[in-house]
Amino acid sequence: MFALRRDVLLKFSPKPQKRLAIAAGIIVLALLSAGGLRLEAQEKNPYAGDAKVAKLGEYQFRSNCAFCHGLGAQGGGRGPDLTRAQKHHGNTDAELFHNIHDGIAGTAMPAATNGGIGVGMSDEEIWQVITYIRSVEKKASAAETGDAAHGKELFYGATGCGTCHMMNGKGGRLGPDLSSTGASRSVEYLTESLRNPSKRLAQGISEPLKDFSQEYETVTVVTSDGTKLQGVVLNEDSFTVQMLDTREQLHAFEKSKLRSYVKTRESLMPAYDAKALPEKELKDIIAFLLAASEKGGGQ
Amino acid sequence: MKTRSMSAGSKSRFLAALVMTVLGTAKALCVVAFAAATLSLSPPRASAQVSAERLLNSSKEPQNWLMYSGDYAGHRFSALNQINVANVATLVPKWAYQTMAGGKFEATPLVVDGILYGTGQDDRVYALDARSGRPIWQYQQTLPADIRPCCGRVNRGLAIFGDKVFVATLDAHVVALDSKTGNVVWDATAAEHAKGYSFTLAPLVIKNLVLVGVSGGEYGIRGFIEAYDAATGARKWRFYTIPGPGEPGHDSWEGDSWKIGGSPAWITGTYDPATNTTFWTTGNPSPSNRGEGRAGDNLYSNSLLALDPATGKLKWHFQFTQHDEHDYDATQVPVMIDDGERKWIAQANRNGFFYVVDRTNGKLISATSYAKVSWSTSKDANGRPVPDKAGSPTPEGNRVCPGALGATNWMSPTYDPQTKLFYVTAREQCDIFATAPQPYEAGHAYYGSAYFPNDETQPFWGALRALDPATGKLKWEWKHSSPAWAGVLSTAGGLVFTGDAEGNFIALEAASGKVLWHFQCGASVFASPMSFAIDGKQYVAVAAGSALFAFGLP
């Protein structure tokens, strides 16, 4: 059957059901007491370090999580790299359990219960997955490979990243906000995104806080009065497009009223080859991305 | 014991009774008004009772939508033509009904004599005034915490017969409700929900029997189709979709794999009264994406079954995908098409082929790909596509088309007898299939695999495709921005209606595929549209997000 896993991940999160106030009160109380009990029972992994359980967890991971997080948990087009010791939404066993069991509100991460991820995982299976994730975590911080302070100078200076990318509230709006990217993406992913941005664009660079997939495709339109605009797609459907032009001006069009509409999956971001960005500087910028997000912002 | 959460009070019963009385009085008037319209209609009916005869002759009352696909043939075609190519551009929303439930809203409602009967997510059931969308009664199945719906807490609709509506629920019950009050008349337990059995489909009533097929192909169930006495809820027959020891086809399973071999039947069948045969389709063998341990064709998974509706006895079968390893459930409505002497079943299968089968004997007439296909590159002596070994999932991953969600899925196709075209929502998406061995444990996920979006630079897409059943050829297509999950309705107004994942509900010219109208519903359309009329006015209805929308002319 497997009808709709992808859509669960991509589309709207379930809306809260409206209930009578009294009923809601009773339910809230019931949830609070059940939640309290559950937290107590589920704050430590009963299988920590068990290699056999990690293997079972790997199979569970492949079936339920790899669709977004990749076969080796190193991140895919949508899900973050989980081999990083620092996780944006919490590192403790209890936090991991909660995030898998209940999903992460406001992100594409669904709850592992019925109607959430695939066919639903039991508590035991969730602990198996956590055991597996722990077994593939890299302990050392990847940020140590470069000079983050120099990377910051480059980001807002010579390489011009900050013209289009926001970091913790500072920078441009045309490209993805990179505040949490360092915490969720592997170094390989970040390197490839700099060296060959169009390749990444092919699969989409979903932002974790969007419930639809924004892919930053390049769009060029000519309006009915002959004005030509180029920019990135914020969202679109068969009949309309919402875009940001290269001056960060927001536009919304009905496609049928445009003189022309051309969309490509070539990124507007320049490719930073080894000439434009030598290896050392690349490492410095990545170190900045990693350090900034590991501190939870505030650079 | 099931409870009704929203209409248990005496006040609401009184209200319901009042509304029914008002509607009953108004009905005669509106049918007269209706008959005066340009549509050809049968005389007004004195009773709201839905007889077996009315179900057989559903085409004579196009103002009503009496079963899931609109008729026994599975056409999802409305003979109403008030909304047509000339005026559809002016279509406006008339009302919306919010189920207030989360998740995917996949249901098609029924309309009988001015009352709309529908289901929503979480096994809600409701009756509405079809003019206004105002509820008359509501029912909520109380679902236990340990139900195992693989793919959302969904339900696709009801069947109606006599003075009852029938719903099949996620906890594997079949429940009959009084169509005037929503009160439970009977409640039959079909199977153990904790072991992975559930229902998501709209039942099918044939004569005095309520037919259902089970879901649970992700949990290693043993699938079945069964029938209940509409009056009492007594089970009359059960046909296991996996033959037991000593039965023909049993040897198509390795060892004991047949006991947990899946083969659910989670989409509503069709019925040919001329030969008293009901046609059902089945889903994947379990585990769905790993063939190791279940060597053989795995009958009757991914098959078309011709059954005697009175006894459940198998007349013949046709298997679309043998020994499936890609989750290619054949659970798409088996559409009956008559062309002169030719009696066909047409199905656009999840595996990417459009099949035409002789429904008198189960012989394949043609199989033509209607979407990108790589799992099969050859056909057997009868013209049936056979799987390539090279397409099997591997530990590292193997790219195969269509992907795990299929070239289409459960959303209904439509057959338009005016254009003689078959319209289907096609999905162009390939996936990487990687194995992940799982031991069987009752009630736990059992599918043995992972799948991922492939790394191609071309993003996934979809299209509404118009196919000619006589040739299998594509007549036209209209591209969707992304793979869609909406079914298709065709109407005598020369239109087809469908939806998309971006929330648009769309009307196209049936002959050409030209878009004539669209409306943004605000959430993805995960349902198949239908049409009805009341007071001489035609409506088109579809579910999107948590709302059921009804559209009409201004």
Contacts between the chains, C-beta under 8 A, distances in Angstrom:
chain1	res1	chain2	res2	distance
A	1	B	150	5.2
A	1	B	151	5.8
A	1	B	215	6.3
A	1	B	216	7.9
A	1	B	217	4.8
A	1	B	218	5.9
A	1	B	264	6.6
A	1	B	266	6.3
A	1	B	283	5.7
A	1	B	284	6.9
A	1	B	288	7.9
A	1	B	327	7.6
A	1	B	329	6.0
A	1	B	331	7.5
A	2	B	150	6.6
A	2	B	151	6.2
A	2	B	218	6.5
A	2	B	284	8.0
A	2	B	288	6.6
A	2	B	327	5.1
A	2	B	404	5.8
A	2	B	405	7.0
A	2	B	447	7.1
A	3	B	150	7.4
A	3	B	151	3.9
A	3	B	152	7.2
A	3	B	154	8.0
A	3	B	405	7.3
A	3	B	409	5.9
A	3	B	410	6.3
A	4	B	104	6.3
A	4	B	151	5.2
A	4	B	152	6.1
A	4	B	405	7.3
A	4	B	409	7.9
A	4	B	485	6.9
A	4	B	526	7.5
A	5	B	151	7.0
A	5	B	405	7.7
A	6	B	405	6.3
A	6	B	453	7.8
A	7	B	104	7.2
A	7	B	485	6.4
A	7	B	501	7.2
A	7	B	524	6.9
A	7	B	526	7.4
A	8	B	151	8.0
A	8	B	152	6.8
A	10	B	501	8.0
A	11	B	501	7.4
A	11	B	523	7.6
A	11	B	524	5.3
A	12	B	523	5.7
A	12	B	524	7.4
A	12	B	545	7.1
A	13	B	102	7.7
A	14	B	102	2.5
A	14	B	103	5.5
A	15	B	100	8.0
A	15	B	102	5.3
A	15	B	546	6.4
A	16	B	102	7.6
A	17	B	100	5.5
A	17	B	101	6.1
A	17	B	102	6.8
A	18	B	100	4.9
A	58	B	436	7.8
A	59	B	436	4.3
A	59	B	437	6.1
A	59	B	438	5.8
A	60	B	436	7.8
A	62	B	434	6.2
A	62	B	436	3.7
A	62	B	449	7.7
A	62	B	450	3.8
A	63	B	436	4.9
A	63	B	438	7.0
A	63	B	445	6.6
A	63	B	447	6.5
A	63	B	448	7.8
A	63	B	449	6.6
A	63	B	450	5.2
A	64	B	445	7.6
A	66	B	434	7.5
A	66	B	450	4.7
A	66	B	452	6.4
A	67	B	450	6.9
A	67	B	451	6.8
A	67	B	452	5.7
A	67	B	453	7.5
A	70	B	452	7.7
A	71	B	397	6.8
A	71	B	434	6.3
A	71	B	450	7.2
A	71	B	452	7.4
A	76	B	452	6.8
A	76	B	453	7.9
A	77	B	453	6.5
A	114	B	147	6.3
A	114	B	148	6.6
A	114	B	149	5.3
A	114	B	153	6.7
A	115	B	103	5.5
A	115	B	149	6.2
A	115	B	151	7.9
A	115	B	152	4.7
A	115	B	153	4.7
A	118	B	150	7.2
A	118	B	151	8.0
A	118	B	218	7.7
A	118	B	445	6.7
A	119	B	148	7.0
A	119	B	150	4.3
A	119	B	151	7.5
A	119	B	218	4.4
A	119	B	219	7.1
A	119	B	445	4.2
A	119	B	447	7.2
A	120	B	148	6.8
A	120	B	150	7.8
A	120	B	445	7.1
A	121	B	445	7.2
A	122	B	444	6.7
A	125	B	444	7.4
A	125	B	445	7.8
A	199	B	457	7.8
A	202	B	455	7.7
A	202	B	456	7.4
A	202	B	457	3.9
A	202	B	459	7.7
A	203	B	453	7.1
A	203	B	455	6.6
A	203	B	459	7.9
A	204	B	459	7.2
A	215	B	459	7.5
A	236	B	481	6.6
A	236	B	502	7.9
A	237	B	481	5.5
A	237	B	500	6.9
A	237	B	502	3.5
A	237	B	503	7.1
A	237	B	504	5.9
A	237	B	520	7.6
A	238	B	479	7.9
A	238	B	480	6.6
A	238	B	481	5.2
A	238	B	500	6.3
A	238	B	502	6.8
A	238	B	504	6.1
A	238	B	506	7.6
A	238	B	518	7.5
A	239	B	504	6.6
A	239	B	518	5.8
A	239	B	520	8.0
A	265	B	457	6.2
A	265	B	459	7.6
